[in-house]
Amino acid sequence: MTTALIVLALLVLGVGIVVWAVRRKPHTPPAGPRETDTAWNDPVTPGQAQAPGDPFPPRDAPPIPPSQDPRP
């Protein structure tokens, strides 16, 4: 009988800790981004120069010839 009471008390203690942790309110509001205009969807102007070695050249760019270096 004593074992059952100990197990029951531990169970109640565990449930109490879980309920306390879940229902606890944060002290400060969650910090979010303050900047609303991040320009993530602004159009890119067509006159921008491509960086050397750009892996995504524009569609109208001439094809890059294959390297003449031998492969190991």
Secondary structure by P-SEA (a helix, b strand, c coil): caaaaaaaaaaaaaaaaaaaaaaccccccccccccccccccccccccccccccccccccccccccccccccc
